[in-house]
Each structure stands twice: as structure tokens, then as C-alpha cells.
């Protein structure tokens, strides 16, 4: 008898649970999904120049030594002008790999080395490019520094939130409500980045002295910093 009673009560309990779950999942009539955004154009303030060189030969050790000599010479020159935030220097890719003959087997070695110079002092970086003769300019580009991005985001996020709140109040009134409460909300920022462009042609060593007196032919350009706010507002009577 107890087993029969339990079997009868089980479907009733399941039905009650499903009914409660359905009520929980039912969308609220006073909830409104909403989003707003704001953006601002900011001039890129960080210049990046990638120098590179390639070497090849029959002996791996010789190729590696030649690459290191070229890189060390460029590093020594760049470090003379290094200044935190204004002109920073770091090594990039350094690779060495075998060169294969058409019929198989290694018939030589080739490798490459890179040096990255970047900072906010574009004039100093441009002057430095003319003094580095052991490497050639491979890529040049501008980007937005973290400090400039954070400053712009601090301004834009306030605009985006203000638009979100204004839109929430406007929509609530249009739906016949007198006010609203902010529910779940998320704030997202854009993660942009500068573009490094390939140098138009290899720089000839004979032009190094002239390059030292000329600015790099690159426009800083602007980057758009965007902030979006999205979430749910609860409209109230």
C-alpha cells in the first residue's frame, strides 16, 4: 500500500517541480534588454620600428655568428638612445634553420634576426634608424600606448553609461512605466592595436646618413576607442 501511494505521489511531485521551474523561467514582462555604446578617436602616440637581417651560408655556426654580430652592433647603437617610455629596445625573432637541396639533404643554413625599437619619441627613433647600419628596416607602424588608451576609456565609459541610463529611462516611459532599476549589466571595452607596415623598400646603407636627418615617412593616424554597456533593466510603475 505504501509503495502504491509513493508511486502516485511521485508524478504529482514531478509535475509541481516542472510547474515551479516553468514559472521561474518565464520571462518577466517588466524586464528590458538594453545596450548602448560610445567611442572616441585618439591619435596613436607610440612609434614602432622593426629592424631585421638575414644571413646564409654552408656552416650553421658561421651564419649564427654573423647574425649575432649584426644584432649586437645594432643593439649597441640603440642602447645609446634608450629611455624608458620614450625609446625602448628589445630583441625580436632570432631563427636559424637548414636549407635543403632539391634532391634532399642539407646544403646550407639560413637565418634571420630582428630588433624592435618603440616609444613615444618619434624624432629620436627616426634619428636612430639612420645610425643603425647592420640591420634594415622591415616594418614601421604606430600604436596607442596603454596610458593613452586607459585615459580615453575612462572618458568614453562615462559617456556609454550615461547613454545607457538615458535610454533606459526613455524606453521605460514609452512602455508606460514611470521609472526603472538597473539589473545585471556588463561593460566591455575595445582592444585595438596598431598596425606594423612593411617598409616600402630595403634601405640602402649608403643612405644611412641622409636617413638620420629625416623623419620616417609614416603618419601616426588615429585609433577608435569604444566602450559598450549591455544588460537588463527592470521597469517600474
URZI-V419318 format. One record per helix or strand. SS is the DSSP state (H for helix, E for strand). FROM is the first residue (numbers start at 0). LEN is the number of residues. If there is no record, write none. Layout:
ss=(SS | SS)
from=(FROM | FROM)
len=(LEN | LEN)
This chain:
ss=(H | E | E | H | E | E | E | H | E | H | E | E | H | E)
from=(1 | 30 | 45 | 59 | 82 | 86 | 105 | 121 | 135 | 145 | 178 | 196 | 204 | 221)
len=(24 | 13 | 12 | 20 | 1 | 14 | 14 | 10 | 8 | 29 | 11 | 2 | 8 | 15)
